């Protein structure tokens, strides 16, 4: 019955028990004295405070962090805005106050009803926002009619502002009120708080957000502030510095103009994005205020698709720009040597289908170098007949196509690099040799995003692939750097240096010789290497039509990818202009020219040494 | 089929039962006041609390039916069971107020962290009673208590429930000290750690501090917490000497006090019953304290003493921390006031604890 280990309670234990008892009694006595102070000595004072619930809690919203470009220019900022708020308990007659408000601010009865509704479902003495971001006239009206509006006051809240409008808008994203779901996921957010919804604002939310502060204020009987009892200061959000150079960005925007398309420029040695243009675009300031249904419908139905994030979501056939990858594969695999010549007579018959070259009369006998310089299609059709589709796919992936680049933006598309397995999975069909011919000139199933193409040409330039990124560093508002983002190498090409040199020389002559299709990208000061591309939107008919004869949506896309300087690449650019009036050489090469020209002019102007220093650290004072 | 020796009934501790019932009475009336509204004078919380008190009384009586010394051989099994329930919380648990503490159990929900307190005391008493003597215990005797405490403590901290984890830690420390672990070691450990803490803290970057505090308590809202304290102090102070009268508290009526029927229930009580009422409640707690210590001192064996003391320590650390928090003398951590705060699991666990105390007291003459 009784356990064996039973032991008498040792004497020492009883002694220590007494010590604990004394300690506990002392603790209780401490509480008695504290209660004496609170209830007897300070009781009178506390009774007064309790009578009118004179202590209010006022939340002070943290100012969201600033976003700068790599040279310290402001890209995104916050500005103070005035909100009209109402504390219903302070209004002697709530209905009358709301009525007067509606008249002053010209609010509809629906808005008035919504205010009254909010006033009911909320903790006592908490403010209801009547109108956000009131303008100067309304402010004056509210101030002058203060006596008719008991309980109404103005509070300052920081509001997000994007001074550059549509510039970089897809990359920056926008902020808007937290959703129910976001509220449930993170207890630090309160109803009505702003949160980053897309892009940088979303990805760097925790850095930019800051910490809200608050004040406990004592108010008088009608809710006017008497004094601040206790204050927790807000901590402003951190400053995020972009890798983007706003001046290069502006040049790229001018180069694209009002045409639909995208231009991406990056540093091939690090993956830092220097310019990032998508057109058409939208103004994030509109989102910061909340979008009306009409406006949303208009954006959704626009045939130019302003909401499509072209640089990472636009999947286009790369056209002839794909040839530098084909050329690398052919040489490296030993299928041809640099001296192998192939005759181009303007087209080639294969499998009952006639594959034409873009040049009607043909190029005559060309080697690989000339085939790239003049973008001969027949040369690459012939290569395709000697290559397995899986080999082409392997090289395309080595250049980063067919997979996400890993940029820190949501919903990035991968494009398509077809191979035997893909075709089987997608269409339950075997791969046909004829399809390889289309792939060889970047048509058929092949698609890539502008960012992928920029990264691919950058890989060609340096032999290494980096993860494209657009944030250089995060610093506290005092300038203390918390996080520096360095280059992240994602792939190193396993290709012989001689192969790379051969292809690079050809790409150089695309621009630097007058035979080259990309000669319009040539600069006076530095040598440029590049590749043109014209990708077909609809299948080729028997006769080539002039652009003007084709409906707008069916016109070809013009591509140009480039890097410069040839010997020591600093910048890689990809440009696509949708449904252009001509091919890549005529339309896209001049655009890339303008971007490179601006870049090297700026470099000259800022002084090479100074610029090199900026490239490594952007934390110099403004 | 309860078989209780007649001699035991003679020794039944009516005084202890009376004290506990009086405190529970204070609790239920205050829960009524805290949740009272014109539309619903008696809220469902009051009904539930009454029901839980009834269940608690039955559980208490059931606890008397066996000799507490039997617990010795079951101690680790009980602890393992309670720990298992605690492990189930993050897996199956329900979220309330931003943390995951409850297990749904039909119409009621169970808060395993309340039961682990009791189970840990039983397990510790089992381990310590064989070591304790007139000599001080060596350092290595600490290993098992720590091994018992850490899994439960960390699980509760993760819920997150800083307050309960703290009470658990303090209870373990109290028991270990009572059992004879050298005070000197504890003091040396404290002397080494304490001066280092502010040094380390001041050298942390603000964002690191923020990370640390959000790790310890993701709900930490310095402003919110500070706000609660001011409101609580105003509520208590405005009660003055005689109080505003039952159901006449104003601070609480306007929902100014958060958690007014759980963590901040004392503020509601003190506002309505004043300094006099607060003294009555403190006197009741003092009586409880003395009675509990009496049981611990008179217990038949070391196991009984340690068990009784452990239960007492759990209760009184909570009383001291909760009242210290409500009166603004201690930082705000979520802790309920024993027998008074609304909460079924807490009340049930406390009643079982009282049952064990009575059990120990009744059997001090048996062999």
Interface residues (C-beta under 8 A of the other chain):
Chain A: X1 X2 X3 X5 X6 X7 X8 X9 X10 X11 X12 X13 X14 X16 X17 X20 X21 X24 X25 X27 X28 X30 X31 X32 X34 X35 X36 X38 X39 X40 X42 X43 X44 X45 X46 X47 X49 X50 X51 X53 X55 X57 X59 X123 X124 X125 X187 X188 X211 X212 X213 X214 X216 X229 X230 X232 X235 X476 X480 X482
Chain B: X67 X69 X70 X72 X73 X98 X129 X130 X132 X133 X134 X174 X177 X178 X179 X180 X205 X206 X207 X210 X218 X219 X221 X222 X223 X224 X226 X227 X230 X231 X233 X234 X235 X236 X237 X238 X239 X240 X241 X250 X251 X254 X255 X256 X270 X271 X274 X275 X278 X279 X282 X285 X286 X289 X290 X293 X296 X297 X299 X300 X301 X302 X303 X304 X305 X306 X309 X313 X316 X320 X323 X324 X327 X328 X329 X367
